[in-house]
């Protein structure tokens, strides 16, 4: 989502649809499609009140497997007088269909269908081109103003960033041959060329050699919006489905797009994240609560608000509990689509989001085995607190990438913190012991250590789990039936750099087989 600086008004990449559940669709008097039995029951359709695409619906199935989706979709479309335009199997299991509103209501009542949601448009406004300094990069690698006039970063050459947008000008000099075509869901071909400019600008902020956060990341264009910046829920879900099926991990995805809340879109994002792709999504440009928008309200994505060069929340930026952190998003210079060397200046949460996507790529490069949840937790934990003026009820966190330049290499150890109070372990019970750490700074080290001493007659029965202040769980020891030894006294080296040092750390020791009781004697934590 972005703002047109020339006219000082919010210009957004918006699904201009309000989603509501209704029990009737008016104005349907006939059908241009195959006949449907009139006696069939009617269900409810989640209808787009603004920007609705006539006779286009997204259908989510209840229990069909990925392999069953194509045949199920065809059978349902035939039964209810429609045609299948696209099937989804990598994220949500469902399909896009063309049929009348009345037939869609009948389809919604079918026991094989979870729900039916009306398709809606996505629109993109114009942009303004001028040559402004690149302040956003300068800001994200330091915790405080004034700007240092430098940007320090690491390599992300083994990470792939997928840009779901208007396409990318692949041959722009900013990309140095690292940008490639994924798929074009507007023209339905393999050339996702940008004829609008928004996607190229976003890609430049993620990975341009001059304007990019992750300057050597691999970029893949997934075109879901046309030359006028118009698309649909269904096209975006197709794009997410494609990314999920084709992603080369470690991978991040950027979605500088949004609109009113869509359960289907959020579900698709969640499934793609579960498959290993980290998503950065725009909070939105309406100056309202981001929880009312999608994909901003997708719980597992990193939702990004925008700030200006003075660390003030942009007046257009959405806010609230669904926003995870802020990033620079006002008057951001990046690559333009109109030439191989062009630049453009844009504002919006669309511009803030690729800063975070680039940062996520840097984290993924440093920790290629991390899950999207760990990457998100690391970025949120490392973000600088209490720097944003007028956060409007949002977590006051500003993107900070500087921790990547030091934390896993030169961070001094903090601790050890020793807990020596005995905690009993019942048969098939769990002993829990917690330590609240304070006085440390930043995130934990990649070279952290946890020492555990347990008195127990059957060591193989024990499972040991450490929980960090930000909720990440680290299994230090699994159960092992082959281990017949008694007692446990071991130090576990572990990478805890995805968690903040300060806060409550909890160690749990569980007896899984119920053969005997035991005691958690002591444990220590070095961060």
C-alpha positions as CSV (number, residue, x, y, z in Angstrom):
1,X,0.0,0.0,0.0
2,X,1.4,3.4,-0.8
3,X,0.7,7.1,-0.9
4,X,0.9,9.6,-3.8
5,X,3.2,12.3,-2.4
6,X,2.5,14.7,-5.2
7,X,-1.2,15.1,-4.3
8,X,-0.8,14.4,-0.5
9,X,-3.6,11.9,-0.4
10,X,-3.7,8.3,0.5
11,X,-3.3,6.1,-2.5
12,X,-3.7,2.6,-1.6
13,X,-3.5,-0.9,-3.0
14,X,-7.0,-1.7,-1.6
15,X,-9.5,-4.4,-1.9
16,X,-12.3,-1.9,-1.8
17,X,-14.7,-4.6,-0.6
18,X,-16.6,-4.8,2.6
19,X,-17.1,-8.4,3.5
20,X,-20.4,-9.4,5.2
21,X,-22.4,-12.6,5.6
22,X,-25.8,-12.3,4.0
23,X,-28.7,-14.6,3.6
24,X,-30.0,-13.3,0.3
25,X,-28.6,-12.0,-3.0
26,X,-31.0,-9.6,-4.7
27,X,-31.4,-8.8,-8.4
28,X,-30.9,-12.4,-9.6
29,X,-33.6,-13.3,-12.0
30,X,-32.0,-15.8,-14.3
31,X,-28.8,-17.6,-15.3
32,X,-26.6,-17.6,-18.3
33,X,-25.1,-20.9,-17.1
34,X,-26.3,-24.5,-17.0
35,X,-29.5,-25.3,-15.1
36,X,-29.6,-26.0,-11.4
37,X,-32.5,-27.8,-9.6
38,X,-34.7,-25.2,-8.1
39,X,-35.5,-27.3,-5.0
40,X,-31.9,-27.2,-3.7
41,X,-31.4,-25.4,-0.3
42,X,-29.9,-22.0,-0.1
43,X,-26.8,-21.2,1.9
44,X,-25.1,-17.9,2.8
45,X,-22.4,-16.2,0.7
46,X,-19.8,-13.8,2.1
47,X,-20.5,-10.9,-0.2
48,X,-18.3,-8.0,-1.2
49,X,-20.4,-4.8,-0.7
50,X,-18.0,-2.6,-2.7
51,X,-15.7,-3.7,-5.6
52,X,-17.5,-7.0,-6.0
53,X,-16.7,-9.0,-9.2
54,X,-20.0,-10.1,-10.7
55,X,-20.5,-13.8,-10.9
56,X,-17.0,-14.6,-9.5
57,X,-16.8,-16.6,-6.2
58,X,-14.1,-18.3,-4.2
59,X,-15.1,-21.7,-2.8
60,X,-13.4,-23.3,0.2
61,X,-14.0,-27.0,0.6
62,X,-14.4,-28.8,4.0
63,X,-12.4,-32.0,3.7
64,X,-11.1,-32.5,0.2
65,X,-7.4,-33.4,0.0
66,X,-5.2,-31.5,-2.4
67,X,-5.4,-34.4,-4.9
68,X,-9.2,-34.4,-4.7
69,X,-9.6,-30.6,-5.3
70,X,-9.7,-30.6,-9.1
71,X,-12.3,-33.3,-9.5
72,X,-14.4,-32.1,-6.6
73,X,-14.4,-28.6,-8.0
74,X,-15.5,-29.7,-11.4
75,X,-18.3,-31.9,-10.0
76,X,-19.6,-29.1,-7.8
77,X,-19.4,-26.5,-10.6
78,X,-21.4,-28.8,-12.9
79,X,-24.0,-29.5,-10.2
80,X,-24.6,-25.9,-9.4
81,X,-24.4,-24.4,-12.9
82,X,-21.0,-22.8,-13.0
83,X,-17.5,-23.3,-14.4
84,X,-14.1,-23.7,-12.6
85,X,-11.7,-20.9,-13.4
86,X,-8.9,-21.9,-11.0
87,X,-8.2,-24.6,-8.4
88,X,-6.3,-24.1,-5.1
89,X,-4.5,-27.0,-3.4
90,X,-1.2,-25.8,-1.9
91,X,-2.8,-23.3,0.6
92,X,-6.6,-23.4,1.0
93,X,-8.3,-26.3,-0.7
94,X,-10.9,-24.8,-3.0
95,X,-11.5,-23.2,-6.3
96,X,-12.7,-20.0,-8.1
97,X,-15.9,-20.4,-10.0
98,X,-18.0,-18.3,-12.4
99,X,-21.8,-18.6,-11.6
100,X,-24.7,-16.5,-10.7
101,X,-25.3,-15.3,-7.1
102,X,-28.3,-17.6,-6.7
103,X,-26.3,-20.6,-7.8
104,X,-23.5,-19.5,-5.5
105,X,-26.0,-19.6,-2.6
106,X,-27.0,-23.1,-3.5
107,X,-23.4,-24.1,-3.7
108,X,-22.8,-22.7,-0.3
109,X,-25.3,-25.1,1.2
110,X,-23.6,-28.1,-0.2
111,X,-22.2,-30.3,2.7
112,X,-18.8,-30.5,0.9
113,X,-18.4,-26.7,1.1
114,X,-17.0,-24.9,4.1
115,X,-17.9,-21.4,2.7
116,X,-18.3,-19.3,-0.4
117,X,-16.8,-15.8,-0.6
118,X,-17.5,-13.3,-3.4
119,X,-14.4,-12.2,-5.3
120,X,-13.5,-8.5,-5.2
121,X,-11.2,-6.1,-6.9
122,X,-7.8,-4.8,-5.8
123,X,-6.9,-1.3,-7.0
124,X,-3.6,0.6,-7.2
125,X,-3.3,4.4,-7.6
126,X,-0.7,6.4,-9.5
127,X,2.8,7.2,-8.4
128,X,5.1,10.2,-8.5
129,X,8.8,10.1,-9.6
130,X,11.5,12.3,-8.2
131,X,15.0,12.0,-6.8
132,X,15.1,12.0,-3.0
133,X,17.8,10.6,-0.7
134,X,17.5,7.1,0.6
135,X,16.9,7.6,4.3
136,X,15.0,4.3,5.0
137,X,18.1,2.1,4.8
138,X,20.1,4.5,6.9
139,X,17.4,4.3,9.6
140,X,16.9,0.6,9.9
141,X,20.5,-0.4,11.0
142,X,20.6,2.0,13.9
143,X,18.5,2.4,17.0
144,X,18.3,6.2,17.3
145,X,18.4,9.4,15.3
146,X,20.3,11.3,13.8
147,X,21.1,9.2,10.8
148,X,24.6,8.0,10.5
149,X,24.8,8.2,6.7
150,X,25.8,4.5,6.5
151,X,24.0,1.2,6.1
152,X,25.7,-2.0,7.3
153,X,24.4,-5.4,6.2
154,X,25.1,-9.0,5.6
155,X,24.7,-11.3,2.6
156,X,21.4,-13.0,1.7
157,X,22.5,-14.6,-1.6
158,X,21.0,-18.0,-0.7
159,X,17.5,-16.6,0.1
160,X,14.7,-16.1,-2.3
161,X,12.1,-13.3,-2.0
162,X,8.8,-13.6,-3.8
163,X,7.1,-10.3,-4.7
164,X,3.3,-10.7,-5.1
165,X,2.5,-7.4,-6.8
166,X,2.3,-5.8,-10.3
167,X,5.4,-7.7,-11.5
168,X,9.0,-6.6,-11.7
169,X,11.1,-4.9,-14.4
170,X,13.4,-7.9,-14.5
171,X,16.3,-6.2,-16.4
172,X,16.5,-3.1,-14.1
173,X,20.1,-2.5,-13.2
174,X,19.3,-2.5,-9.5
175,X,18.7,-6.3,-9.7
176,X,21.9,-7.3,-11.4
177,X,20.4,-10.4,-13.0
178,X,19.0,-11.7,-9.6
179,X,15.4,-11.0,-10.6
180,X,13.4,-13.7,-12.4
181,X,9.9,-14.3,-13.6
182,X,7.7,-16.5,-11.5
183,X,4.2,-16.5,-12.9
184,X,1.8,-13.9,-14.3
185,X,-1.7,-14.5,-13.0
186,X,-3.1,-11.6,-15.0
187,X,-2.0,-12.8,-18.5
188,X,-1.6,-16.4,-17.4
189,X,1.9,-16.8,-18.7
190,X,5.5,-17.1,-17.4
191,X,6.4,-13.4,-18.0
192,X,5.6,-11.3,-14.9
193,X,6.8,-8.0,-16.4
194,X,5.8,-4.8,-14.5
195,X,3.7,-2.3,-16.5
196,X,2.7,-0.2,-13.4
197,X,5.8,0.4,-11.3
198,X,4.6,-0.6,-7.8
199,X,6.1,-4.1,-7.9
200,X,9.5,-2.9,-9.2
201,X,9.7,-0.3,-6.4
202,X,8.9,-2.8,-3.8
203,X,11.4,-5.3,-5.2
204,X,14.1,-2.5,-5.2
205,X,13.5,-1.9,-1.5
206,X,13.8,-5.6,-0.7
207,X,16.8,-6.4,-2.8
208,X,18.1,-3.6,-5.0
209,X,21.9,-3.1,-5.0
210,X,21.4,0.6,-4.1
211,X,18.0,0.8,-2.4
212,X,17.7,-2.7,-1.0
213,X,17.8,-4.0,2.5
214,X,19.1,-7.5,1.4
215,X,21.3,-6.4,-1.5
216,X,22.0,-9.8,-3.0
217,X,18.8,-11.7,-2.4
218,X,17.2,-13.5,-5.3
219,X,13.9,-11.9,-6.4
220,X,11.0,-13.6,-8.1
221,X,8.1,-11.7,-9.6
222,X,4.6,-13.1,-9.0
223,X,2.2,-10.8,-10.9
224,X,-1.3,-10.6,-9.3
225,X,-2.2,-7.0,-10.4
226,X,-2.6,-5.6,-13.9
227,X,-1.1,-2.5,-15.6
228,X,-3.8,-0.3,-13.9
229,X,-3.1,-1.8,-10.6
230,X,-6.3,-3.8,-10.5
231,X,-6.6,-7.4,-9.4
232,X,-8.8,-9.7,-7.3
233,X,-8.9,-11.8,-4.2
234,X,-8.8,-14.9,-6.4
235,X,-5.7,-13.7,-8.3
236,X,-3.8,-13.0,-5.1
237,X,-4.8,-16.5,-3.7
238,X,-3.6,-18.0,-6.9
239,X,-0.3,-16.2,-6.4
240,X,0.1,-17.4,-2.8
241,X,-0.8,-21.0,-3.9
242,X,1.9,-20.8,-6.6
243,X,4.5,-19.5,-4.1
244,X,3.7,-22.2,-1.7
245,X,4.1,-24.9,-4.3
246,X,7.3,-23.5,-5.9
247,X,9.2,-21.8,-3.1
248,X,12.9,-22.4,-2.9
249,X,13.7,-22.3,0.9
250,X,14.8,-20.3,2.8
251,X,12.2,-17.9,1.4
252,X,10.3,-14.7,2.2
253,X,7.3,-13.2,0.5
254,X,6.2,-9.6,0.3
255,X,2.5,-8.6,0.1
256,X,2.1,-4.8,-0.2
257,X,-1.6,-5.3,-0.9
258,X,-4.7,-5.4,1.2
259,X,-8.3,-4.7,1.7
260,X,-11.2,-5.6,4.0
261,X,-10.8,-8.8,6.0
262,X,-11.0,-12.0,4.0
263,X,-10.9,-15.3,5.8
264,X,-9.9,-17.1,2.6
265,X,-6.9,-14.8,2.0
266,X,-5.8,-15.0,5.6
267,X,-6.1,-18.8,5.5
268,X,-4.0,-19.0,2.3
269,X,-1.3,-16.9,3.9
270,X,-1.3,-19.1,7.0
271,X,-0.9,-22.3,5.0
272,X,2.0,-20.8,3.0
273,X,3.7,-19.8,6.2
274,X,3.2,-23.3,7.6
275,X,5.0,-24.5,4.5
276,X,8.1,-22.5,5.4
277,X,7.7,-19.1,3.7
278,X,8.0,-16.0,5.9
279,X,5.4,-13.3,4.9
280,X,5.7,-9.5,5.4
281,X,2.4,-7.8,4.8
282,X,1.2,-4.2,4.7
283,X,-0.9,-2.8,7.6
284,X,-2.9,-0.6,5.2
285,X,-3.2,3.1,4.5
286,X,-6.6,4.0,5.9
287,X,-5.5,5.4,9.3
288,X,-7.7,2.7,10.9
289,X,-7.4,-0.5,12.9
290,X,-5.4,-3.0,10.8
291,X,-7.3,-5.9,12.3
292,X,-10.2,-5.1,10.0
293,X,-8.0,-5.7,6.9
294,X,-6.4,-8.6,5.0
295,X,-3.8,-9.8,4.9
296,X,-2.9,-7.4,7.7
297,X,-4.9,-9.4,10.1
298,X,-3.2,-12.7,9.2
299,X,-1.9,-13.8,12.6
300,X,1.3,-15.6,11.5
301,X,2.5,-12.9,9.0
302,X,4.6,-9.9,10.0
303,X,2.3,-6.9,9.7
304,X,4.1,-3.6,9.1
305,X,3.1,0.0,9.7
306,X,4.8,3.1,8.3
307,X,6.9,5.9,9.9
308,X,8.4,9.0,8.5
309,X,12.0,10.3,8.7
310,X,11.3,11.8,12.2
311,X,10.1,8.4,13.6
312,X,6.5,9.6,13.6
313,X,3.8,7.1,12.6
314,X,2.6,8.2,9.1
315,X,-0.9,9.7,9.3
316,X,-2.1,7.2,6.7
317,X,-0.7,4.1,8.4
318,X,-3.1,1.6,10.0
319,X,-2.5,0.7,13.6
320,X,-3.5,-1.6,16.4
321,X,-2.8,-5.0,17.9
322,X,-2.5,-6.7,14.5
323,X,0.5,-4.5,13.6
324,X,3.8,-6.1,14.7
325,X,6.3,-3.3,14.0
326,X,6.9,-0.1,12.1
327,X,9.4,0.6,9.3
328,X,10.3,3.6,7.1
329,X,7.4,4.2,4.7
330,X,7.3,7.9,3.8
331,X,9.0,9.3,0.7
332,X,11.0,6.1,-0.1
333,X,13.2,6.1,-3.1
334,X,13.6,2.8,-5.1
335,X,13.7,1.4,-8.6
336,X,11.2,2.5,-11.3
337,X,9.7,0.4,-14.1
338,X,10.0,2.9,-16.9
339,X,13.7,2.3,-17.7
340,X,16.5,0.0,-16.6
341,X,18.0,2.9,-14.4
342,X,14.8,4.8,-13.4
343,X,13.9,5.7,-9.8
344,X,10.7,6.7,-8.1
345,X,9.6,8.0,-4.7
346,X,6.5,6.5,-3.0
347,X,5.0,6.5,0.4
348,X,2.8,4.0,2.2
349,X,2.8,0.8,4.2
350,X,3.6,-0.7,0.8
351,X,7.0,0.9,1.1
352,X,7.5,0.0,4.8
353,X,6.7,-3.7,4.2
354,X,9.6,-4.5,1.9
355,X,12.1,-3.1,4.4
356,X,10.8,-5.8,6.7
357,X,10.8,-8.5,4.0
358,X,14.4,-7.6,3.2
359,X,15.3,-7.8,6.9
360,X,13.5,-11.2,7.1
361,X,15.7,-12.4,4.2
362,X,18.8,-11.3,6.2
363,X,17.7,-13.3,9.2
364,X,16.9,-16.3,7.0
365,X,20.4,-16.1,5.5
366,X,22.0,-16.1,9.0
367,X,19.7,-18.9,10.3
368,X,18.6,-21.0,7.2
369,X,17.0,-23.6,9.4
370,X,14.7,-21.3,11.2
371,X,10.9,-21.4,10.8
372,X,8.9,-18.3,9.8
373,X,7.8,-18.0,13.5
374,X,11.4,-17.8,14.6
375,X,12.3,-15.3,12.0
376,X,9.3,-13.1,12.9
377,X,10.1,-13.4,16.6
378,X,13.7,-12.4,16.1
379,X,12.8,-9.3,14.1
380,X,10.1,-8.2,16.6
381,X,12.4,-8.9,19.6
382,X,15.2,-6.9,18.1
383,X,13.1,-4.0,17.0
384,X,13.8,-0.8,18.9
385,X,11.2,0.0,21.5
386,X,9.5,3.4,22.2
387,X,10.9,5.3,19.2
388,X,7.7,5.9,17.3
389,X,5.6,9.0,18.1
390,X,1.9,8.5,17.9
391,X,1.8,4.7,17.7
392,X,-2.0,4.8,18.3
393,X,-2.2,1.7,20.4
394,X,0.3,-0.2,18.4
395,X,3.3,-2.1,19.8
396,X,5.9,0.6,19.8
397,X,8.6,-1.2,17.8
398,X,10.7,0.2,15.0
399,X,12.6,-2.2,12.6
400,X,16.3,-2.7,13.5
401,X,18.6,-4.8,11.4
402,X,21.8,-3.9,13.3
403,X,21.6,-6.9,15.6
404,X,22.3,-9.2,12.6
405,X,25.7,-7.6,12.2
406,X,26.8,-8.5,15.8
407,X,24.5,-10.8,17.7
408,X,25.6,-14.2,16.4
409,X,29.3,-13.2,16.2
410,X,30.4,-10.8,18.9
411,X,27.6,-10.5,21.5
412,X,29.1,-11.0,25.0
413,X,27.5,-13.7,27.1
414,X,24.9,-12.7,29.7
415,X,24.7,-15.0,32.8
416,X,24.9,-17.7,33.8
417,X,21.7,-17.6,35.7
418,X,21.5,-20.5,38.1
419,X,18.3,-21.9,39.7
420,X,18.9,-24.5,42.4
421,X,15.5,-25.0,44.0
422,X,14.3,-28.6,43.7
423,X,11.1,-29.2,41.8
424,X,9.4,-32.6,42.0
425,X,8.6,-34.6,38.9
426,X,5.6,-36.9,39.3
427,X,4.9,-40.0,37.2
428,X,3.9,-38.7,33.8
429,X,4.1,-35.2,35.4
430,X,5.9,-32.1,34.5
431,X,8.3,-30.0,36.6
432,X,8.5,-26.3,35.7
433,X,11.1,-23.8,36.9
434,X,11.2,-20.1,35.7
435,X,13.8,-17.4,35.8
436,X,13.0,-13.7,34.9
437,X,16.1,-12.2,33.4
438,X,16.7,-8.4,33.6
439,X,19.7,-6.2,33.0
440,X,20.8,-7.8,29.8
441,X,20.5,-6.1,26.4
442,X,19.3,-7.1,22.9
443,X,18.7,-10.7,21.8
444,X,20.2,-13.9,23.1
445,X,23.4,-15.3,21.6
446,X,23.5,-17.9,18.9
447,X,26.0,-19.6,21.2
448,X,23.8,-19.8,24.3
449,X,23.9,-22.7,26.7
450,X,21.5,-24.5,29.1
451,X,22.8,-26.8,31.8
452,X,20.3,-29.2,33.4
453,X,20.6,-31.6,36.3
454,X,17.8,-34.1,37.0
455,X,17.7,-37.0,39.5
456,X,15.6,-39.8,37.9
457,X,16.0,-43.6,37.6
458,X,15.1,-43.6,33.9
459,X,16.7,-40.8,31.9
460,X,15.2,-41.9,28.6
461,X,11.7,-41.0,29.9
462,X,12.6,-37.3,30.2
463,X,11.7,-34.6,27.8
464,X,13.3,-31.2,28.4
465,X,11.9,-28.0,26.9
466,X,13.0,-24.4,27.3
467,X,10.4,-21.6,26.6
468,X,11.7,-18.1,25.8
469,X,10.1,-14.7,26.9
470,X,8.6,-14.4,23.4
471,X,7.0,-17.8,23.5
472,X,9.5,-19.8,21.4
473,X,9.9,-23.4,22.5
474,X,13.3,-25.2,22.3
475,X,13.4,-29.0,22.8
476,X,16.7,-29.6,24.5
477,X,16.1,-33.4,25.0
478,X,13.5,-35.7,23.5
479,X,12.4,-39.0,25.1
480,X,14.5,-42.0,24.2
481,X,13.4,-45.5,25.1
482,X,16.8,-46.9,24.3
483,X,18.4,-44.8,27.0
484,X,18.3,-46.9,30.2
485,X,20.7,-44.8,32.2
486,X,19.8,-43.0,35.4
487,X,19.9,-39.2,36.1
488,X,20.6,-36.4,33.7
489,X,23.5,-33.9,33.9
490,X,24.2,-32.2,30.6
491,X,24.9,-28.8,29.1
492,X,23.0,-28.1,25.8
493,X,24.6,-25.6,23.4
494,X,21.7,-23.8,21.6
495,X,21.0,-20.9,19.3
496,X,18.7,-18.6,21.2
497,X,19.2,-15.5,19.0
498,X,15.5,-15.5,18.0
499,X,14.6,-14.5,21.5
500,X,15.1,-11.4,23.7
501,X,17.4,-11.9,26.7
502,X,15.3,-10.0,29.2
503,X,12.0,-11.6,30.4
504,X,10.7,-14.9,31.8
505,X,12.5,-18.1,30.7
506,X,10.9,-21.4,31.7
507,X,12.4,-24.9,31.8
508,X,10.0,-27.9,31.8
509,X,11.0,-31.5,32.5
510,X,8.4,-34.1,31.7
511,X,8.3,-37.7,32.6
512,X,6.7,-39.3,29.6
513,X,6.5,-43.0,30.5
514,X,5.3,-42.9,34.1
515,X,7.8,-45.5,35.4
516,X,9.1,-43.4,38.3
517,X,9.2,-40.1,40.0
518,X,12.2,-37.7,40.0
519,X,13.5,-34.3,40.9
520,X,14.7,-31.3,38.8
521,X,17.7,-30.5,40.9
522,X,19.1,-27.4,39.2
523,X,19.5,-25.7,35.9
524,X,21.4,-22.7,34.5
525,X,21.0,-20.4,31.5
526,X,23.8,-18.5,29.7
527,X,22.5,-16.0,27.1
